[in-house]
Each structure stands twice: as structure tokens, then as C-alpha cells.
Amino acid sequence: MTLLTLHCHPATPCTAVHSLQVTLERGVDGSLHLQYILRGDLAHIRIPALQAPAATDGLWQHTCFEAFIGVQGDSRYHEFNFSPSRQWAAYAFSGYRERLAWTGHVSSLPDCQAIIPTADFPPNPQEKPLQLALTAVIETITGEKSYWSLYHPTEHPDFHHRDGFTHEIWP
């Protein structure tokens, strides 16, 4: 298991969050098991209420955890969103923000956990390293949003920027 720390983008400070970490573990089948660990003044953070797990667009507009997976040297990538509500979303892109028609799946579990099956990773016939961007949007009860990532490569938050896909794992 790997423990990674997300950093708040300097343009969107949030004093309600003390730390945000992600545990990343590979399942025996190669799937990715993620758990986001949010510490802070949770009374000041808008946490969506539990709902039945379902595919839902627009999760990033509120408190939401995300994982982006690309293949080294390939412009294609997949984006996975999962909410503390247990709603989730999965998207595929051919290049920077160029969305493709695709239906993926993520198992969104209680306690800010998710499982991404290997079948939903981007195509990787040459078995190159996978590049991950682990991110989060945190919304306060006043509606302010902060953007968290392993690395912020640009002046404004942009989770789709491939320079932010900094964590590598092998397929």
C-alpha cells in the first residue's frame, strides 16, 4: 500500500482542511483500490449525503474525489470521479479535454473508497507505466471550492493537464 499526500492549489486555499491523503493499493487482479483520507474541520466542509451508488455527471461541482489514469507516452486518459455520496462517474479522453463516448465503471464505497477495475484503464497493449493524477475538489459550507492534487502544474487548477499525472505504476 502506498500513502500519497494531496496539496491544495495555492490559488484556492482552504483552512477547513488540515490534510488530504490517498492510500493506493493494487488488487490481486490489478485493480486500483483508493481511499481518500480527509482531515480537518469537517463541520465546515460540505459532504454530500449518502445515496445509492449510481453513475452521475457533475460530481466535480461539489466535494468529490478523482483519479486520472493515462499511459506513458499516450495522450489518451480516463477520469474517474467518486463522491462521498457513493455516486460515481467515468470518462475517457483522446487528448486534453477531448471527451470520447465510453462507458466505464468505478465501485464507489463508503468512507471515501473506490475500486477501479483494470478493464477500465486506458488501452495499454505495450504494457507501459500507468501515470496517475489523484485529485479532489473540496467544497465548504459557504460554497467555496479548493482544488487538491499530487502536483499542480499550472497557475490555475487543471486536473486534466498531463504534467499533473505524476504517480507511476506498472500494469
Secondary structure, 3 states (H helix, E strand, C coil): CEEEECEECCCCCCCCEEEEEEEEEECCCCCEEEEEEEEECHHHECCCCCCCCCECCCHHHCCEEEEEEEECCCCCEEEEEECCCCCEEEEEEEECCEEECCCCCCEEECCCEEEECHHHCCCCCCCCCEEEEEEEEEEECCCCEEEEECCCCCCCCCCCCHHHCCEEECC
